[in-house]
Amino acid sequence: EGKEYNVMASLIFTDAGDAIRFLFHLHRHTFSTAALVLFFLFYITLAVVVYGIAVPSGLFVPSLLSGAAFGRLFGNIAKNLHPGLAHSNTYSLIGAAAVLGGMARMTISLTVILLECTGNEQFVLPLMITLMTARIIGGLFNDDLYHIHIHLKKGVKFLETELKSITRHHNLVAGQVMSDNVIFVKPVEKVGVIYDILKSCSHTNFPVVDTEDKSVLYGTIGRNALCFLLKNRAFGQPRKQFVDGTFAMSMSSDYLEVNPENKRFLPTLQWEEIEKSYPKYPSVKDLRISRSDRECYVDMRPFANTSPLTIHEGSSASRTYQLFRSVGTRCLPVVNRYNQVVGVITRSDLTPEALSEKMLKLGKKHA
């Protein structure tokens, strides 16, 4: 009594950290081959199923433990064939590195982590060779699991480090990649128009186009700022005034009077008030707009970004891609030589699928 134990229970019903320590540090053949086969198949199957369902879970420790079990299994078989080989716990460490490296495709960081588990610097070279081999062999078939998971998430448009060479060879430019269906607002716009735009699309940024000045790009304004302006009723009723023999449209509110025909205007709200609402900006669902409010005007000139990041329609797709990667922008207006907005590029337009579709369309036009 007190000297007996169950091999499977020592692996399954103990903490994962204790099970890894057993597999790494017990020198003798404590775990039988049959027990390691059953545990490996059971544990890795359970890890795959749990990771694929909507529960909080991870794969770092499961990969480490299943790899250690597989490595120890290989060590048992090798030791039975050649008794002069190293103990099976050494193969357990290498197996854990192989499975973990094949899943995460990391090299240096995993080498340091696994060395911390063993405390033996003699395993540096075998671990680095194993992790590099797992990274290279895995890269021949697919990406690492975290990249695959990102691409499976709907709505997440992840851009790789570099644009694929096939796109560069086709000499695509921004004018061919962009979407020409531009949703924009004017510097002084009706509340009803802004409200309808916010309800009809989910864009986070909108170009501000001055239609009275050859439709040049005045700037950009964010969705959060527009919702905040409407929520705080930063708009006024339009009225006409007779000035210098002509009628000029002005906008009056409870706070001030604004004349859009000249450059004299004051904001009804300060930008600091919009910043204070971060991160709980109002959404379009929080807005209550009446029929009379829809005919009011919003002056967006004090709140627009008048120096937005833009790109010329003749710029290469590769430069556009690198601009998105380096700056992290979500929306990039495309302008011509007259600074007129001719299109908009988003992350969705730069995905491999979207670029391939653009190339197919261009090929059909030239055919």
C-alpha positions in Angstrom: 0.0 0.0 0.0 1.2 3.5 -0.9 3.7 2.2 -3.4 1.3 1.6 -6.3 0.1 4.1 -8.9 -1.8 4.2 -12.1 0.2 5.5 -15.1 -2.8 7.0 -17.0 -4.1 8.6 -13.8 -0.7 10.2 -13.3 -1.0 11.9 -16.7 -4.7 12.7 -17.0 -5.9 13.5 -13.5 -3.0 15.7 -12.5 -2.2 19.3 -13.4 -0.8 19.8 -16.9 2.4 21.3 -15.4 2.9 18.3 -13.2 2.3 15.9 -16.1 4.9 17.8 -18.2 7.4 17.7 -15.3 6.9 13.9 -15.0 7.5 13.4 -18.7 10.6 15.6 -18.7 12.4 14.6 -15.5 11.6 10.9 -14.8 14.6 9.0 -16.2 13.4 5.5 -15.9 10.7 3.9 -18.2 8.0 4.9 -15.8 5.4 5.2 -18.5 4.6 2.2 -20.7 4.3 2.4 -24.4 0.6 1.5 -24.4 -0.2 4.2 -21.8 1.7 6.9 -23.8 -0.2 5.9 -27.0 -3.6 6.1 -25.3 -2.8 9.4 -23.6 -1.4 11.0 -26.7 -4.4 10.1 -28.9 -6.9 11.1 -26.2 -5.2 14.4 -25.2 -4.4 15.7 -28.7 -8.0 14.9 -29.9 -9.4 16.7 -26.9 -7.2 19.7 -27.4 -8.3 20.0 -31.1 -12.0 19.7 -30.2 -11.8 22.2 -27.3 -9.9 24.7 -29.4 -12.5 24.6 -32.2 -15.5 25.4 -30.0 -16.4 28.7 -28.4 -14.8 28.4 -25.0 -11.8 30.1 -23.6 -8.8 27.8 -24.2 -5.3 27.7 -25.5 -3.0 25.4 -27.4 0.4 26.2 -25.8 0.3 23.8 -22.9 -1.7 21.1 -24.7 0.8 21.2 -27.5 3.6 21.0 -25.0 2.1 18.1 -23.1 1.0 16.1 -26.2 4.4 16.6 -27.8 6.2 15.5 -24.6 4.0 12.3 -24.6 4.8 11.6 -28.2 8.5 12.2 -27.8 8.6 9.9 -24.7 6.7 7.3 -26.8 9.3 7.5 -29.5 12.0 7.3 -26.8 10.6 4.1 -25.4 10.5 2.5 -28.8 14.0 3.7 -29.6 15.3 2.4 -26.3 13.8 -1.0 -26.8 15.4 -1.3 -30.2 18.8 0.1 -29.1 19.3 0.0 -25.3 22.4 2.2 -25.5 20.5 5.3 -26.6 19.6 8.2 -24.3 16.7 8.0 -21.8 13.2 8.6 -23.1 12.8 11.8 -21.1 15.3 13.4 -23.5 13.1 12.5 -26.5 10.2 13.9 -24.5 11.8 17.4 -24.5 12.5 17.2 -28.3 9.0 16.0 -29.0 7.5 18.9 -27.1 9.6 21.3 -29.1 8.6 19.7 -32.4 4.9 19.8 -31.8 5.0 23.3 -30.2 7.2 24.7 -33.0 5.0 23.2 -35.7 2.0 24.8 -34.2 3.4 28.3 -33.3 6.4 28.4 -35.8 8.4 30.3 -33.2 12.1 29.5 -32.7 14.2 31.7 -30.3 11.4 32.3 -27.8 10.5 28.6 -27.6 14.1 27.6 -27.2 14.4 29.9 -24.2 11.1 28.7 -22.7 12.0 25.0 -23.0 15.5 25.6 -21.6 13.8 27.2 -18.6 11.8 24.0 -18.2 14.9 21.8 -18.1 17.7 24.1 -16.8 20.2 22.2 -19.0 22.1 24.3 -21.5 23.3 21.2 -23.4 19.9 21.0 -25.1 20.3 24.4 -26.9 21.6 23.0 -30.2 19.1 20.1 -30.4 16.2 22.4 -29.6 17.2 25.0 -32.2 17.6 22.3 -34.9 14.2 20.8 -34.0 12.4 24.1 -33.9 13.9 25.2 -37.2 13.1 21.9 -38.9 9.5 22.1 -37.6 9.1 25.7 -38.9 10.5 24.9 -42.3 8.5 21.6 -42.8 5.3 23.2 -41.5 5.8 26.2 -43.8 5.7 23.9 -46.8 2.1 23.0 -46.1 0.3 25.9 -44.4 0.7 28.9 -42.1 1.0 28.7 -38.3 -2.2 28.1 -36.4 -2.6 31.6 -35.2 -2.5 33.0 -38.7 -5.0 30.4 -39.8 -7.3 31.4 -37.0 -7.1 35.1 -37.9 -8.1 34.3 -41.5 -11.0 32.2 -40.3 -12.4 35.1 -38.2 -15.0 37.0 -40.3 -14.6 40.7 -40.5 -10.8 40.6 -39.6 -8.8 41.6 -42.7 -5.3 40.7 -41.9 -2.5 41.9 -44.2 0.7 39.9 -44.4 4.1 41.5 -44.0 4.7 41.7 -47.7 2.5 41.8 -50.8 2.7 38.6 -52.9 5.1 38.8 -55.8 2.4 37.7 -58.3 0.6 41.0 -57.6 3.7 43.1 -58.0 4.5 41.5 -61.4 1.1 42.6 -62.8 2.0 46.3 -62.1 -1.3 47.1 -60.4 -1.9 50.7 -59.3 -4.1 52.3 -56.7 -6.7 53.4 -59.4 -7.2 49.7 -60.3 -7.5 48.4 -56.8 -9.7 51.1 -55.3 -13.5 51.1 -55.0 -15.0 53.9 -57.0 -18.3 53.9 -54.9 -17.3 56.7 -52.6 -19.6 57.6 -49.7 -18.7 61.2 -48.7 -20.2 64.1 -46.9 -20.0 67.8 -47.6 -18.4 70.4 -45.2 -21.9 71.6 -44.3 -24.3 68.8 -44.6 -27.9 68.0 -43.7 -28.6 66.0 -40.6 -30.9 63.7 -42.5 -28.1 62.9 -45.0 -25.6 62.1 -42.3 -28.0 60.0 -40.4 -29.0 58.0 -43.4 -25.3 57.4 -44.3 -24.5 56.2 -40.8 -27.4 53.8 -40.8 -26.7 52.4 -44.3 -23.0 51.6 -43.9 -20.5 50.7 -41.3 -17.6 52.7 -42.5 -15.4 54.2 -39.8 -14.2 57.2 -41.8 -15.7 59.4 -44.5 -14.1 61.8 -46.9 -15.3 65.4 -46.7 -15.7 66.7 -50.3 -16.3 70.4 -51.0 -18.7 70.1 -53.9 -18.8 73.9 -54.3 -15.1 74.1 -54.9 -14.5 71.7 -57.9 -15.2 68.7 -55.6 -11.8 68.8 -54.0 -11.0 66.8 -50.9 -11.5 69.0 -47.8 -10.6 66.4 -45.3 -11.9 63.3 -43.5 -14.2 62.8 -40.5 -14.7 59.8 -38.3 -17.9 57.9 -37.6 -17.5 58.5 -33.9 -17.3 62.2 -34.4 -20.4 62.3 -36.5 -22.4 60.3 -34.0 -21.2 62.5 -31.2 -22.2 65.7 -33.1 -25.7 64.3 -33.8 -26.1 63.0 -30.3 -25.3 66.4 -28.8 -27.4 68.2 -31.4 -24.6 70.3 -32.8 -26.7 71.5 -35.7 -28.9 74.4 -36.5 -31.8 75.6 -38.7 -30.9 77.0 -42.2 -32.1 80.4 -43.2 -31.3 82.9 -46.0 -29.9 86.4 -45.5 -29.7 89.2 -48.1 -26.0 90.2 -48.2 -24.5 92.6 -50.8 -27.4 92.1 -53.2 -27.4 88.3 -53.0 -28.9 85.7 -50.8 -26.4 83.9 -48.5 -27.3 80.7 -46.6 -26.5 80.9 -42.9 -27.1 78.4 -40.1 -28.3 79.5 -36.6 -28.3 77.4 -33.5 -28.8 77.8 -29.8 -25.2 78.8 -29.3 -23.9 80.8 -32.2 -24.5 81.8 -35.8 -22.4 80.3 -38.7 -22.2 81.5 -42.3 -21.0 78.7 -44.6 -20.5 81.2 -47.5 -17.4 82.7 -45.8 -14.6 81.4 -43.6 -15.9 82.8 -40.4 -17.3 79.9 -38.4 -17.1 78.7 -34.8 -17.8 75.1 -33.5 -20.8 74.5 -31.4 -18.8 71.8 -29.6 -15.1 71.7 -28.7 -13.0 68.8 -29.9 -11.9 68.2 -26.4 -15.5 67.2 -25.6 -15.4 64.5 -28.3 -12.1 63.2 -27.0 -13.5 62.9 -23.4 -16.2 60.5 -24.6 -13.5 57.9 -25.6 -14.0 55.0 -25.6 -17.7 55.1 -25.1 -18.7 56.9 -28.2 -22.4 57.0 -29.1 -23.5 54.8 -31.9 -26.2 55.3 -34.5 -28.6 53.3 -32.4 -28.4 56.0 -29.7 -29.5 58.8 -32.0 -33.0 60.2 -32.0 -33.6 62.3 -35.1 -37.0 63.9 -35.7 -38.3 65.1 -39.1 -37.5 68.7 -38.2 -34.0 67.7 -37.2 -33.4 66.1 -40.6 -33.6 69.5 -42.3 -31.0 71.1 -40.0 -27.4 71.5 -41.0 -24.1 70.3 -39.4 -20.9 72.3 -39.9 -18.2 69.7 -39.9 -15.3 72.0 -40.8 -14.1 72.5 -37.3 -14.0 68.7 -36.7 -12.6 67.4 -40.0 -9.1 66.3 -40.4 -7.9 68.7 -43.0 -4.6 66.9 -43.7 -5.6 63.3 -44.2 -3.4 60.6 -45.5 -4.1 60.1 -49.2 -2.6 58.3 -52.1 -2.5 59.2 -55.8 -4.4 57.0 -58.2 -1.2 56.3 -60.2 0.7 54.9 -57.2 1.6 51.2 -57.2 -0.4 48.6 -55.3 2.8 47.6 -53.6 3.3 51.1 -52.2 -0.4 51.3 -51.1 0.0 48.0 -49.4 3.1 49.1 -47.5 1.3 52.3 -46.5 -1.5 50.3 -44.9 1.0 48.1 -43.1 3.2 50.9 -41.8 0.5 53.4 -40.7 -2.3 51.0 -39.8 -5.0 53.0 -41.4 -8.4 51.6 -42.3 -9.5 53.9 -45.1 -7.3 55.6 -47.7 -8.9 58.1 -50.1 -7.5 58.0 -53.6 -7.1 61.3 -55.3 -6.2 62.5 -58.8 -3.8 65.4 -59.7 -6.4 67.9 -58.8 -6.9 66.5 -55.3 -10.3 65.2 -56.2 -11.5 62.0 -54.6 -11.8 59.3 -57.3 -12.1 56.3 -55.0 -11.4 54.7 -51.6 -9.1 51.8 -50.6 -9.8 49.7 -47.5 -8.2 46.6 -46.1 -10.8 44.5 -47.9 -9.5 45.8 -51.2 -5.9 44.6 -50.4 -6.6 41.0 -49.4 -5.2 38.3 -51.7 -8.7 37.3 -52.8 -9.7 40.9 -53.7 -6.4 41.5 -55.6 -6.8 38.2 -57.5 -10.3 39.2 -58.5 -9.0 42.6 -59.7 -6.3 40.9 -61.8 -8.9 38.6 -63.4 -11.1 41.5 -64.3 -8.2 43.4 -65.9 -7.2 40.3 -67.8 -10.7 39.9 -69.3 -10.7 43.5 -70.4 -7.4 43.2 -72.2 -8.3 39.8 -73.7 
